[in-house]
Amino acid sequence: MNKDALLTAVKLALEGDWDASHKIAQDYSDTTANWIHAVLHKIEGDVWNSKYWYARTSGKFYEDYADAQDELLQIQKLLS
């Protein structure tokens, strides 16, 4: 896991740059990167793909957070 890169991905997502964030998240395969990836697809509205990535997070689920921004802030806190 590259915490700096994943923090950048979260920052970009919070700023609304989904594409740049997605490019970073898909470069890594750890559970945190997969969680970011899942949230990005949730934001996009791609439920099936989002749930696919949640299944690779070791215990996170699509339904755990109603608000994607709050979820991204939780990831940011975890990485900091």
Beta strands, then each sheet from edge to edge (+ up, - down):
end
